[in-house]
Amino acid sequence: MAYRRTQAVVKRLAARRVAILTAAREAASESGLAAVQIAPVADRANVAAGTVYRYFPSKTELISELIADVSGNQLEAIRRAANAAPGPLSALAAAVATVAAHIVSQRKLAWGILSEPVDVDILPSRLASRRALIAEIETRVEAAIRGGHLPQQDTALTAAAIVGALYEALVGPLAPAAPDDIAKVRDAVQSLTLLCLRAAGVLDARARGLVVQTGTPDVMRAMAAAK
């Protein structure tokens, strides 16, 4: 007779997997992806190194799953913020502000996922993460165009430019120092959101009004967590 896992066993296994990913995320948030090593992650998760390998047979798979997990959480936050907005243009503003807030609130992790040098091949995971984010922003740009709020344009190019501008300005090699208080974090997020809206074709006065509306719970939590 084939062994069937009980519900309690399934929950315990799932919780252990979450604990490992949480430990990996904490390490990456503190010291970058280079800190995501099997033994230290196992210690943080209070499991044996062999247990980590049962869930993630290699460091490549562990980091790749971490990137997918972080990206999935980011997309959920973007969608919540955008879907709560009253219209397609304010939804785009909320989406952009949420991306900016998440980047600035976890700079080391964001840089790690973007392009921090690591000793394993995680390029496919990095590209998948970036493509999913760009696709979400493109969806919001397209909706604003359909509603007559933005001029016709190459939506894929616009979305890629918006995402690129946010990452380059906040964690790229030439990014300024991290804002050191919540007011400066808010100003940075709003300034970049305004820049992206202008680039997409929103008139300045309307853009400023939209940016004021971007204080959604997800954005505020992310900004409050910024260091």
N, C-alpha and C positions, 0 to 999 in steps of 0.2 A: 504494500500500500504506500502510495506517495505521501511524503510528509507535507502537511499543510500548516503554514504559519498561523498561529492564533492572532487575533486582532491586537492583543497586548504585545506580542513579539514584533509585529509589523510597526506598531507605534514606537517601540523601543529602538528599533533599527533606524526608523526615520528620524527620531530625536537625536540619535548618535551622529547621523549624517549632518544634520543641521548644526550640531555642536562643533563638528570638524570644520564646516564651512564658516561658521561664526568665528572660530579661532583663527582661521586663515585670513578672514577679512580684518580682524583686529590687528593682526601682525602687519598686513599690508597697509592699513590706515596709519599705523604708527611709524613704520620704517620702509614702506614700499614693497613691491612684489619680490624683491630680492630676499626679504625676510620670510617669505613663505617657503619654509623647509619642512620636510616631513616630521622630524623629531621634535622641533620646537612647537609645531602646530599640535602634535599629539599631546605634548605637555600641557598646552593651553586648554585643550579639550578634555583633559583628564582621561585619556585613553592610551593604549600602547601604540607604538609606531606601526606594528603589524595590523592593528585595527584600521588605521588610516589607509594602509595599502589594500585592505579588503574592499574599501569603498572607492578608493582612487588608486589604481595600480601604479601610477607614476606621478611625479611632481607636475608633469605637463598636464595630466588630466585634472589634478587638483586645482591648479591655477586657471585652467580653462573653464572649469565648472564655477570657480569663484567669479570670473569675469562674467559668465552667463547669469549667475545669481545677482550680482550687483546691477548688471544692465537690466535684468528683468524688473528689479525693484524700482529702478529709475524710470523705466517706461510706465509702470503702474502709477507712479507719482505724477508723471507728466499727463497721463490720460485723466486721472482724477481732477487735476487742476484745470485742464482744458475743457473737460466735459461739464464742469461746474460753472463755466463762464457763460454769460448771457447771449453771446453771439460768436460767430466764427472769427472775427478779428480779435476780440478780447480772448478767445480761446488760443489763438496763436501767441498773443502776448503772454498769457499764463504759461503756455508750454515753454516758451523761450526763457522766461524768468525762472521756471522750475529747473530747467537744465543748468542755467547759470548758478542758481542757489546750490544745487547738488554738487557742482564742480568745486565751488569756493568753500563748501563745508567739508570736503574730503579731498584736499588737494593732492596729497601723496598717493592716495588710492586712484584718483582720476589720472594722475600722471603715469602711474604704473600701468593702468589699462590702456592709456594712449600710446606710450612708446618708451617706457623705462627699459633699458637694456637688461635682459634676463638670460640665463644660460639654458633655456629650453625654448622650443618652437611653439609659441602661442599666437603667431600671426593670424591663423584662421579664426581664432576666438576674438581677437581684437577687431578684425574686419567685420565679423558677424555683428559684434556689439555696435560698431560705428554705423553699419548699414541699417540696422534696426532703428537706431536713433534718428538718422537722417530720414528714413521712410516715415517715421511718426511726424516729424516736423513738416515734411512734404505734404502729408495728408492735411495738416492744418492750413498750410499755404493754399492748397487747392480749394479747400472749403471757403476760404476768404475770397478767392478769385471768383468762384461760382456765385458768391453772394454779392458780387460787385464792389467789394471793399478794397481790392488790389488790382493793379493792371495785369494784363496777360504777361506771362514770363515763363522761362524754363524753370519749372518748379523743383526739379531734381537739383539743378545747379544752385538755385536760391537756398534750398534746404542744406545742401552740403556747405555752402558758404557761411550760413548762419552757425552751424555746428562747429565748423573750423574756426570761425572768429571767436566763439565763446571759449573753446579750449586753448587757442593760441593766446588770447588775452589773459586768461586766468591761470594756466599752468604750463604754457609753452616755455621754451628756453629764454625768451625775452619778456616774459610776463613780469609785471611789477611785483613788489613784495606783497604778501598776503595782508588784506585789511586787518587791523588789530582791534576793532570793536564793532559791535552790531550795527551802529549807524553807518560806518564806512562800508561794511559788507552790504547793507541795504542800498547805499549809493552806487556801489560797484555793480550790483545786480540790475538796478534800475537803469543805469547809464548804458550797460551793454544791451539790455532789452530794447531801450530806445534806439540805439544804433542799429540793431537788427531789424526793427520795424521800419525805420527810415529806409534801410537798404532794400527792403521788400516793396517799398512804394507807399508807405503810410505818410500822410502829411504831418508835419511836426506837431501842430496843435493837437490833432487827434491822437498821435502817438503818445504824447505826454499824458493825456487823459487815460489812455489804456494802461500805461505803466503804473499809474497810481492805483489801478484796480488789481494789480498782480499780487497783493498780499494774501494769497490763499494759505490755508493751514499748512500744506506741504512746503510751500516756499518759506513761510515764517519759521517752521521747525528747522528746515535746512539752514537758514541764515543764523538762527540762534545757536546751532551746533558748530558754526564756523569758528576756526581757531587761527 
